[in-house]
């Protein structure tokens, strides 16, 4: 049974305040897995804050590399961490469930775009979304099942595409109402991916909503 410490509760509250849709999806996962999922979301949130608040790309890169180094120490050397997110990774067995390369991908995808001031083309947005939201959803799936889940990565990627497009709509020029509708739809997809009855969720999804989004994305790139 996952430990629900004060530090874990604080991480959950942070996620709820700044990433409400993903916070909500975690409640569709088994109770014993939620603390691990919240730890991953808190990590993702911290990476996003680094990008959003750094005054210079170099300062952001230093902080992101710090995270990369600490994860390597934790996964490889099994150090005793002081940072609450790293401690949660140990307590909730994230370090045993999620490959280190996947955690690094979430960091490296952000570093690549630092000096470009963010993705400004359709292809760059798609690659950025895969390395951030896609990798995050895949890591969450690893916590649930201990194996690679292509469908989880797809849903996470497309959800991140929508979030990035909302922020950078001058590139895509899609009506904001359509983007918001897609965000809500994909948030439901994430809920299904993390559903308690995990064995049945593929029958619920059936790839239908993902195919719809692929069609929209293909129309954007033409």
C-alpha positions as CSV (number, residue, x, y, z in Angstrom):
1,X,0.0,0.0,0.0
2,X,1.4,3.4,-0.9
3,X,2.4,5.7,1.9
4,X,0.3,8.9,2.0
5,X,2.7,11.2,3.9
6,X,2.4,14.9,4.4
7,X,5.0,15.4,1.7
8,X,3.0,13.3,-0.7
9,X,-0.2,15.3,0.1
10,X,1.8,18.6,-0.6
11,X,2.8,17.2,-4.0
12,X,-0.7,16.3,-4.8
13,X,-2.0,19.8,-3.9
14,X,0.6,21.4,-6.1
15,X,-0.5,19.2,-9.0
16,X,-4.1,20.0,-8.4
17,X,-3.4,23.7,-8.4
18,X,-1.4,23.8,-11.6
19,X,-2.3,20.7,-13.6
20,X,-5.9,20.0,-12.7
21,X,-6.9,17.8,-15.6
22,X,-4.1,15.4,-15.1
23,X,-4.6,15.5,-11.3
24,X,-8.2,14.5,-11.9
25,X,-7.2,11.6,-14.2
26,X,-5.1,10.0,-11.4
27,X,-8.2,9.4,-9.4
28,X,-9.2,6.8,-12.0
29,X,-6.1,4.7,-11.2
30,X,-6.0,2.1,-8.5
31,X,-5.6,3.8,-5.1
32,X,-2.3,2.0,-4.4
33,X,-0.7,3.5,-7.5
34,X,-1.9,7.1,-7.1
35,X,1.0,8.4,-5.0
36,X,3.5,7.3,-7.6
37,X,1.5,8.9,-10.4
38,X,1.2,12.2,-8.4
39,X,5.0,12.1,-7.9
40,X,5.5,11.9,-11.7
41,X,3.1,14.7,-12.3
42,X,4.9,16.9,-9.7
43,X,8.2,16.2,-11.4
44,X,6.7,17.2,-14.8
45,X,5.3,20.3,-13.2
46,X,8.6,21.3,-11.7
47,X,10.3,20.9,-15.1
48,X,7.6,23.1,-16.7
49,X,8.1,25.7,-14.0
50,X,11.9,25.8,-14.8
51,X,11.1,26.6,-18.4
52,X,8.4,29.2,-17.5
53,X,10.3,31.1,-14.9
54,X,14.0,31.1,-16.0
55,X,15.2,34.5,-17.2
56,X,17.9,33.0,-19.4
57,X,18.0,29.7,-21.3
58,X,21.3,28.9,-19.7
59,X,19.8,29.2,-16.2
60,X,17.0,26.8,-17.2
61,X,19.5,24.4,-18.7
62,X,21.5,24.3,-15.4
63,X,18.4,23.4,-13.4
64,X,17.3,20.8,-15.9
65,X,20.8,19.2,-15.9
66,X,20.7,19.2,-12.1
67,X,17.5,17.1,-12.4
68,X,19.1,14.8,-14.9
69,X,22.1,14.2,-12.7
70,X,20.0,13.6,-9.5
71,X,17.8,11.1,-11.4
72,X,20.9,9.2,-12.6
73,X,22.2,9.1,-9.0
74,X,18.9,7.9,-7.7
75,X,18.3,5.2,-10.4
76,X,21.9,4.0,-10.6
77,X,23.5,4.6,-7.2
78,X,20.3,4.4,-5.0
79,X,21.3,7.5,-3.0
80,X,19.1,8.7,-0.1
81,X,17.5,11.9,-1.5
82,X,16.4,15.0,0.3
83,X,14.2,16.5,-2.4
84,X,10.5,15.6,-1.8
85,X,9.9,14.5,-5.3
86,X,13.0,12.3,-5.4
87,X,12.0,10.9,-2.0
88,X,8.5,10.1,-3.4
89,X,10.2,8.3,-6.3
90,X,11.9,6.0,-3.8
91,X,8.9,5.6,-1.4
92,X,6.5,4.8,-4.3
93,X,8.9,2.5,-6.1
94,X,8.9,4.7,-9.2
95,X,12.7,4.0,-9.6
96,X,11.8,0.3,-9.9
97,X,8.9,0.7,-12.3
98,X,10.0,3.5,-14.8
99,X,13.1,3.2,-17.0
100,X,15.7,6.0,-16.4
101,X,15.9,6.7,-20.1
102,X,12.2,7.7,-20.1
103,X,12.8,10.1,-17.2
104,X,15.7,11.6,-19.1
105,X,13.6,12.0,-22.2
106,X,11.2,14.3,-20.3
107,X,14.2,16.6,-19.5
108,X,16.1,16.3,-22.8
109,X,13.0,17.2,-24.8
110,X,12.8,20.5,-22.9
111,X,16.6,21.2,-23.2
112,X,16.4,20.8,-27.0
113,X,13.9,23.6,-27.3
114,X,15.4,26.0,-24.8
115,X,17.5,28.0,-27.2
116,X,14.8,28.0,-29.8
117,X,12.5,29.8,-27.4
118,X,10.1,26.9,-27.7
119,X,8.7,24.9,-30.6
120,X,7.6,27.2,-33.5
121,X,6.7,24.7,-36.2
122,X,4.1,21.9,-36.4
123,X,6.8,19.2,-36.5
124,X,8.7,20.8,-33.5
125,X,5.5,20.9,-31.5
126,X,4.8,17.3,-32.2
127,X,8.3,16.2,-31.2
128,X,8.2,18.4,-28.1
129,X,4.9,16.9,-27.1
130,X,6.1,13.4,-27.6
131,X,9.2,14.0,-25.4
132,X,7.2,15.7,-22.6
133,X,3.5,14.7,-22.4
134,X,4.0,11.4,-24.3
135,X,6.9,10.3,-22.1
136,X,5.0,11.4,-19.0
137,X,2.0,9.3,-19.9
138,X,4.2,6.3,-20.7
139,X,6.0,6.6,-17.4
140,X,2.6,6.6,-15.6
141,X,1.6,3.5,-17.5
142,X,4.9,1.8,-16.4
143,X,3.9,2.5,-12.8
144,X,0.6,0.8,-13.4
145,X,1.7,-2.2,-15.4
146,X,5.5,-2.4,-15.5
147,X,5.6,-2.4,-19.3
148,X,5.6,-0.2,-22.4
149,X,2.2,1.1,-23.4
150,X,2.0,2.6,-26.9
151,X,-1.6,3.8,-26.4
152,X,-0.8,5.7,-23.2
153,X,2.1,7.4,-25.0
154,X,-0.1,8.4,-27.9
155,X,-2.8,9.9,-25.7
156,X,-0.2,11.8,-23.6
157,X,1.5,13.1,-26.8
158,X,-1.7,14.4,-28.3
159,X,-2.8,15.9,-25.0
160,X,0.5,17.8,-24.9
161,X,0.1,18.8,-28.5
162,X,-3.2,20.5,-27.6
163,X,-1.7,22.3,-24.6
164,X,1.3,23.5,-26.6
165,X,-0.9,24.6,-29.4
166,X,-3.1,26.6,-27.1
167,X,0.1,28.4,-25.9
168,X,1.5,28.9,-29.4
169,X,-1.6,29.2,-31.6
170,X,0.1,31.7,-33.9
171,X,1.8,28.7,-35.4
172,X,-1.2,26.5,-35.9
173,X,-4.0,29.0,-36.3
174,X,-6.7,26.7,-34.9
175,X,-9.8,28.2,-33.3
176,X,-9.2,28.1,-29.6
177,X,-12.7,26.6,-29.0
178,X,-11.6,23.5,-31.1
179,X,-8.4,23.2,-29.1
180,X,-10.3,23.3,-25.8
181,X,-12.7,20.7,-27.0
182,X,-9.8,18.4,-28.0
183,X,-8.2,19.0,-24.6
184,X,-11.3,17.9,-22.8
185,X,-11.7,14.9,-25.0
186,X,-8.1,13.8,-24.5
187,X,-8.4,14.4,-20.7
188,X,-11.2,11.7,-20.8
189,X,-8.8,9.5,-22.8
190,X,-6.2,9.8,-20.0
191,X,-8.8,8.9,-17.4
192,X,-9.6,5.7,-19.4
193,X,-5.9,4.9,-19.7
194,X,-5.6,5.0,-15.9
195,X,-8.9,3.3,-15.2
196,X,-9.2,0.9,-12.3
197,X,-10.3,-1.9,-14.6
198,X,-7.1,-1.6,-16.7
199,X,-7.7,-4.8,-18.6
200,X,-10.9,-3.4,-20.1
201,X,-9.8,0.1,-20.9
202,X,-8.6,-0.7,-24.5
203,X,-12.2,-1.9,-25.2
204,X,-13.4,1.5,-24.0
205,X,-10.9,3.5,-26.0
206,X,-10.8,1.4,-29.1
207,X,-8.4,4.0,-30.6
208,X,-11.4,6.0,-31.8
209,X,-10.6,9.3,-30.2
210,X,-6.9,8.9,-31.0
211,X,-7.8,8.3,-34.7
212,X,-10.0,11.4,-34.7
213,X,-7.1,13.5,-33.3
214,X,-4.7,12.0,-35.8
215,X,-7.0,13.1,-38.6
216,X,-7.2,16.7,-37.2
217,X,-3.4,16.8,-36.8
218,X,-2.9,15.5,-40.4
219,X,-5.1,18.2,-41.7
220,X,-3.1,20.8,-39.9
221,X,0.2,19.6,-41.4
222,X,-1.1,19.7,-45.0
